[in-house]
């Protein structure tokens, strides 16, 4: 640990963290980016709504490009998991095992963890585009598919109704026992959304080449097969570190921030999916730019020395 504190410690190397690293490095700030390598962007087989990539880009490729961009300005992610964050005289102290960093400011870009359905070989299903995580991201690519939306009685019909934008063949598959509200039951009927009981098993179906081609749910009645299967089980924000120093969160556990992306803790900022907002790459990148600029502006000036 250097005696001189960092201008900013960035925790998390997804689109938000990497964008903030590039901005702050270009502001000539002393930055360290620490990441446990768990960005949910890795789950994206191909995104067609990420600005600047008209033919689509995978999450892995996008992260690679963002890492290369940050590296151009001297920032390479440190592979570590921050286990403790505390306030100190410099601002903040972060620890990862025996490693320690002191920083005037911290930017949380830790993201969230999706709650996943019990499907064997799930990662392959996601990579093949059979199991889909974000309807806003790729509902367009599911046009005219047989779509299954898997979630609890409270909320599943709303998600299924959104996907009726793209297909007439949408079913809501309950993830747990329960009864739809009268409003949701009426909405499902009006839109022609079949409501299926909780399945006893969910499995992928494979083509002749061994790749997943569909998802099948089995329940008390006959099996139903879907070309695209959307779990909508919610997600858990990785906000424990920020909350450990007093940062406020909403009912879902996502961090609350002001217009400059500062949390309720002075000097602690947050951007990306850990923040209560629309979970999209474009939002994360824009928020990171706002946060990084706000961090630069709050720090003491760093003019070049006079000649």
C-alpha positions, 0 to 999 in steps of 0.5 A, a space after each residue: 500500500 502506497 503512502 499516497 492515497 489513490 484519487 479513486 479506487 474503482 471496484 468492479 470491472 464491468 462496462 461501468 467500472 472500465 468506462 470510469 477507469 478510462 475517464 479518470 485516467 484521461 483526467 490524469 488521476 491516480 486510479 486502481 481498478 479491482 475486479 473479481 472478474 464476475 461482470 454479468 456482461 459475460 452472460 451476453 451471447 450477442 447484444 444488438 442494442 449496444 451503441 456503436 455495434 450495428 451487427 451486435 457484439 458479445 459481452 465478452 468481446 465488449 469487455 475485452 475492448 473496454 479493457 484494452 481502452 483503459 489499458 491505453 491509459 495505464 489502467 489494468 484490472 487487479 484480480 482480487 476480491 475486496 473483503 472490507 471497506 472502511 473510512 479512514 483519514 484519507 477517505 477510504 481503506 479497502 482490503 483484499 486479503 493481505 492487500 490494502 488500498 487507501 483512496 480519497 474516493 471510491 466508485 462502486 461498480 460491483 453490479 448484481 447477480 441474477 437469480 437463475 432457474 434450475 436448468 441443467 447446462 444453464 450456461 450453454 443455454 444462455 450462450 445459445 440464446 435459448 435462455 435469455 436474461 434481458 427482454 429489453 436487450 434481446 426481445 427483438 431477437 425473439 420475434 415470433 418465437 415460442 416464448 416462456 417467461 418464468 417467474 413468481 405469480 406477482 410480476 410474471 404477467 407484466 414481463 410476459 405482456 412486454 414480450 407480447 410486443 414481439 410474439 403472439 406465442 407467449 406463456 407465463 410459467 409460474 416459478 412457485 405456487 400461487 394465484 395471479 391477481 385478478 388484474 394480472 389474470 385479466 391481462 393475461 386473458 386479454 393478451 392470449 398469454 397462457 399461464 402454466 403451473 410450476 413445472 416439475 422439471 425444466 430442461 434444454 433440448 438439443 439439436 443434432 450438433 449437440 447445441 441447445 435449440 429449445 427449452 422444455 418445461 414439464 408439469 402436471 399436464 403436458 410438456 411445453 417447449 419454448 424457443 426462448 425462455 426468460 427467467 424473471 426471478 429477480 436479482 441481488 445487488 452486490 452492495 454489501 461493501 457500500 452498505 457496510 460504510 453506511 450507503 443507503 439502498 432501496 427496498 431491492 437492495 440497490 444503491 441510491 445515488 444523487 444526480 452526480 452518482 454519489 451515494 449517501 456517503 460522502 466520496 463514495 460513488 456508484 454506477 452500473 447495475 448496483 444502482 437503482 436504475 435501468 440495467 443496460 450497458 448504455 446506462 452503465 456507461 453513461 452513469 460511469 462518465 457522470 460519476 468519473 467527472 464528478 469525482 475529478 471535479 471534487 478532487 484538488 486540481 492537478 494542473 501540469 507544472 509551469 514551464 
